[in-house]
């Protein structure tokens, strides 16, 4: 699961970079999607595990009532909420 999420996050990062940046940027920052894929895959999984741990400690199956049987809205965004700051920091440090 973790390896698959890292690989698909890399593929997504390469696709976004290909559609967003010029070939000149590709020549100097080809490594950023690789780092981003690893970062988003690992941190996103950690965010999902943290949300599951909170639900387990509270004794809840679903954190919300809007999406019954799907863990609630928090289960849909927990990985994104955890990975977004790391992605912003990476893009800021690389000047992208």
MARBA-3410 file (N, C-alpha, C, O; in Angstrom, 1 decimal):
96
0.8,-1.2,0.0,0.0,0.0,0.0,0.9,1.3,0.0,0.6,2.2,-0.8 ~ 1.9,1.3,0.9,2.7,2.5,1.0,3.5,2.6,-0.3,3.6,3.8,-0.8 ~ 4.1,1.6,-0.8,4.9,1.7,-2.1,4.0,2.1,-3.2,4.4,2.9,-4.0 ~ 2.8,1.6,-3.3,1.9,2.0,-4.4,1.5,3.5,-4.3,1.4,4.2,-5.3 ~ 1.3,4.0,-3.0,0.9,5.4,-2.9,2.1,6.3,-3.2,1.9,7.3,-3.8
3.3,5.8,-2.9,4.5,6.6,-3.3,4.7,6.7,-4.8,4.9,7.7,-5.4 ~ 4.5,5.5,-5.4,4.7,5.5,-6.9,3.6,6.3,-7.6,4.0,7.1,-8.5 ~ 2.4,6.2,-7.2,1.3,7.0,-7.8,1.4,8.5,-7.5,1.0,9.3,-8.3 ~ 1.9,8.8,-6.3,2.2,10.2,-6.0,3.3,10.8,-6.9,3.2,11.9,-7.3 ~ 4.3,10.0,-7.2,5.4,10.4,-8.1,4.8,10.6,-9.5,5.1,11.6,-10.1
4.0,9.7,-9.9,3.4,9.8,-11.3,2.5,11.1,-11.3,2.6,11.8,-12.3 ~ 1.7,11.3,-10.3,0.9,12.5,-10.3,1.8,13.8,-10.2,1.4,14.8,-10.9 ~ 2.9,13.8,-9.5,3.7,15.0,-9.4,4.4,15.2,-10.7,4.5,16.4,-11.2 ~ 4.8,14.2,-11.4,5.4,14.3,-12.8,4.4,14.9,-13.7,4.7,15.7,-14.6 ~ 3.2,14.4,-13.7,2.1,14.9,-14.6,1.8,16.4,-14.3,1.7,17.1,-15.3
1.7,16.8,-13.1,1.5,18.2,-12.8,2.6,19.0,-13.2,2.4,20.1,-13.8 ~ 3.9,18.6,-13.0,5.0,19.4,-13.4,5.1,19.5,-14.9,5.5,20.5,-15.4 ~ 4.8,18.4,-15.6,4.8,18.4,-17.0,3.8,19.4,-17.6,4.1,20.1,-18.6 ~ 2.7,19.5,-17.0,1.6,20.4,-17.5,1.8,21.8,-17.0,1.2,22.7,-17.6 ~ 2.6,22.0,-16.0,2.7,23.4,-15.4,4.0,24.1,-15.8,4.0,25.3,-16.0
5.1,23.4,-15.9,6.4,24.1,-16.0,7.0,23.9,-17.4,6.7,23.0,-18.1 ~ 7.9,24.8,-17.7,8.6,24.8,-19.0,9.7,23.8,-19.0,10.2,23.3,-18.0 ~ 10.2,23.5,-20.2,11.4,22.5,-20.3,12.6,23.0,-19.6,13.5,22.2,-19.1 ~ 12.8,24.3,-19.5,14.0,24.9,-18.8,13.9,24.5,-17.3,14.9,24.2,-16.7 ~ 12.7,24.6,-16.7,12.5,24.2,-15.3,12.8,22.7,-15.2,13.3,22.2,-14.2
12.3,21.9,-16.1,12.5,20.5,-16.1,13.9,20.1,-16.1,14.3,19.2,-15.4 ~ 14.8,20.8,-16.8,16.2,20.5,-16.9,16.9,20.7,-15.6,17.8,20.0,-15.3 ~ 16.5,21.7,-14.8,17.2,21.9,-13.5,16.5,21.3,-12.3,17.1,21.1,-11.3 ~ 15.2,21.0,-12.4,14.5,20.6,-11.2,13.7,19.3,-11.5,12.6,19.1,-11.0 ~ 14.3,18.4,-12.2,13.7,17.1,-12.6,13.5,16.2,-11.3,12.6,15.3,-11.3
14.2,16.5,-10.3,14.2,15.7,-9.1,13.1,16.0,-8.1,12.8,15.2,-7.2 ~ 12.5,17.2,-8.3,11.4,17.6,-7.3,10.2,16.7,-7.3,9.8,16.4,-6.2 ~ 9.7,16.2,-8.5,8.6,15.3,-8.4,8.9,14.0,-7.7,8.0,13.3,-7.1 ~ 10.2,13.6,-7.8,10.6,12.3,-7.0,10.5,12.6,-5.5,9.9,11.7,-4.8 ~ 11.1,13.7,-5.1,11.0,14.0,-3.7,9.6,14.2,-3.2,9.1,13.8,-2.1
8.8,14.9,-4.0,7.4,15.2,-3.7,6.6,13.9,-3.6,5.7,13.7,-2.7 ~ 6.8,12.9,-4.5,6.1,11.7,-4.5,6.4,10.9,-3.2,5.5,10.4,-2.6 ~ 7.6,10.8,-2.8,8.0,10.2,-1.6,7.4,10.9,-0.4,6.8,10.2,0.5 ~ 7.5,12.2,-0.4,7.0,13.0,0.7,5.5,12.8,0.9,5.0,12.6,2.0 ~ 4.8,13.0,-0.2,3.3,13.0,-0.1,2.8,11.6,0.2,1.9,11.4,1.0
3.5,10.5,-0.4,3.1,9.2,-0.1,3.3,8.8,1.4,2.4,8.2,2.0 ~ 4.4,9.1,1.9,4.7,8.8,3.3,3.9,9.6,4.3,3.2,9.1,5.2 ~ 3.9,10.9,4.1,3.2,11.8,5.0,1.6,11.7,4.9,0.9,11.7,5.9 ~ 1.1,11.4,3.7,-0.3,11.2,3.5,-0.7,9.9,4.3,-1.8,9.9,4.9 ~ 0.1,8.9,4.2,-0.2,7.6,4.9,-0.2,7.9,6.4,-1.0,7.4,7.1
0.8,8.7,6.9,0.9,9.0,8.3,-0.4,9.8,8.7,-0.9,9.5,9.8 ~ -0.8,10.7,7.9,-2.1,11.4,8.2,-3.3,10.5,8.4,-4.1,10.7,9.3 ~ -3.4,9.6,7.5,-4.5,8.6,7.5,-4.4,7.8,8.8,-5.4,7.5,9.5 ~ -3.2,7.3,9.2,-3.0,6.6,10.4,-3.3,7.4,11.6,-3.9,6.9,12.6 ~ -2.9,8.7,11.6,-3.2,9.5,12.8,-4.7,9.7,12.9,-5.2,9.7,14.1
-5.5,9.9,11.9,-6.9,10.0,12.0,-7.5,8.7,12.5,-8.5,8.8,13.3 ~ -7.0,7.6,12.0,-7.6,6.3,12.5,-7.3,6.1,14.0,-8.1,5.6,14.7 ~ -6.1,6.6,14.4,-5.8,6.5,15.8,-6.7,7.3,16.7,-7.1,6.9,17.8 ~ -7.0,8.5,16.2,-7.9,9.4,16.9,-9.3,8.8,17.0,-9.9,8.8,18.1 ~ -9.8,8.2,15.9,-11.1,7.6,15.9,-11.1,6.4,16.9,-12.1,6.2,17.6
-10.0,5.6,16.9,-10.0,4.5,17.8,-10.0,4.9,19.2,-10.6,4.3,20.1 ~ -9.2,6.0,19.6,-9.2,6.5,20.9,-10.6,7.0,21.4,-10.9,6.9,22.5 ~ -11.3,7.6,20.4,-12.6,8.1,20.8,-13.7,7.1,20.7,-14.8,7.3,21.1 ~ -13.4,5.9,20.2,-14.4,4.8,20.1,-15.4,5.0,19.0,-16.5,4.6,19.1 ~ -15.0,5.7,18.0,-15.9,6.1,16.8,-15.6,5.2,15.6,-14.4,4.9,15.4
-16.6,4.9,14.9,-16.4,4.3,13.6,-16.3,5.3,12.5,-15.5,5.3,11.6 ~ -17.2,6.3,12.6,-17.3,7.4,11.6,-17.1,8.7,12.4,-17.7,8.9,13.4 ~ -16.3,9.6,11.8,-16.1,10.9,12.5,-17.2,11.9,12.1,-17.3,13.0,12.7 ~ -18.0,11.6,11.1,-19.0,12.5,10.7,-20.3,11.7,10.3,-20.3,10.5,10.3 ~ -21.3,12.5,10.0,-22.6,11.9,9.7,-22.9,12.2,8.2,-23.9,11.6,7.7
-22.1,13.0,7.5,-22.4,13.3,6.1,-22.2,12.1,5.2,-23.0,11.9,4.3 ~ -21.1,11.4,5.4,-20.8,10.2,4.5,-20.9,9.0,5.3,-19.8,8.4,5.7 ~ -22.0,8.5,5.6,-22.2,7.3,6.4,-21.5,6.1,5.8,-21.6,5.8,4.6 ~ -20.8,5.3,6.6,-20.1,4.1,6.1,-18.8,4.4,5.4,-18.1,3.5,5.0 ~ -18.4,5.7,5.3,-17.2,6.0,4.6,-16.2,6.7,5.6,-15.2,7.2,5.2
-16.5,6.6,6.9,-15.6,7.2,7.9,-15.7,8.7,8.1,-15.0,9.3,8.9 ~ -16.6,9.3,7.4,-16.9,10.7,7.5,-16.0,11.5,6.6,-15.2,11.0,5.9 ~ -16.2,12.8,6.6,-15.5,13.7,5.7,-14.0,13.7,6.1,-13.2,13.8,5.2 ~ -13.7,13.6,7.3,-12.3,13.6,7.8,-11.5,12.5,7.1,-10.3,12.7,6.8 ~ -12.1,11.4,6.9,-11.4,10.3,6.2,-11.1,10.6,4.8,-10.2,10.0,4.2
-11.8,11.5,4.2,-11.6,11.9,2.8,-10.5,12.9,2.7,-9.8,13.0,1.6 ~ -10.2,13.7,3.7,-9.2,14.8,3.6,-8.0,14.7,4.6,-7.2,15.5,4.6 ~ -8.0,13.6,5.4,-6.9,13.6,6.4,-5.5,13.5,5.8,-4.6,14.1,6.3 ~ -5.4,12.8,4.7,-4.1,12.7,4.0,-3.7,14.0,3.4,-2.5,14.4,3.4 ~ -4.7,14.7,2.8,-4.4,16.0,2.1,-4.1,17.0,3.1,-3.1,17.8,2.9
-4.8,17.0,4.3,-4.5,18.0,5.3,-3.1,17.8,5.9,-2.4,18.8,6.2 ~ -2.6,16.6,6.0,-1.3,16.4,6.5,-0.2,16.7,5.5,0.9,17.2,5.8 ~ -0.4,16.4,4.2,0.6,16.5,3.2,0.7,17.9,2.6,1.8,18.3,2.1 ~ -0.3,18.7,2.7,-0.3,20.0,2.1,0.8,20.9,2.6,1.4,21.6,1.8 ~ 1.0,21.0,3.9,2.1,21.9,4.4,3.4,21.5,3.9,4.3,22.3,3.6
3.7,20.2,3.9,5.0,19.6,3.4,5.2,19.9,2.0,6.3,20.2,1.5 ~ 4.1,19.8,1.2,4.2,20.1,-0.3,4.5,21.6,-0.5,5.4,22.0,-1.3 ~ 3.9,22.5,0.3,4.1,23.9,0.2,5.5,24.3,0.6,6.2,25.1,-0.1 ~ 6.0,23.7,1.6,7.4,23.9,2.0,8.4,23.4,1.0,9.4,24.1,0.7 ~ 8.2,22.2,0.4,9.1,21.7,-0.6,9.1,22.7,-1.8,10.2,23.0,-2.3
7.9,23.1,-2.3,7.9,24.0,-3.4,8.5,25.3,-3.1,9.1,26.0,-4.0 ~ 8.3,25.8,-1.9,8.9,27.1,-1.5,10.5,27.0,-1.5,11.2,27.9,-2.0 ~ 11.0,25.9,-0.9,12.5,25.7,-0.9,13.1,25.5,-2.2,14.2,26.0,-2.5 ~ 12.3,24.9,-3.2,12.9,24.7,-4.5,12.6,25.9,-5.4,13.1,25.9,-6.6 ~ 11.9,26.9,-5.0,11.6,28.0,-5.8,10.6,27.8,-6.9,10.6,28.5,-7.9
9.7,26.8,-6.7,8.7,26.5,-7.8,7.4,27.1,-7.4,6.4,26.9,-8.2
END
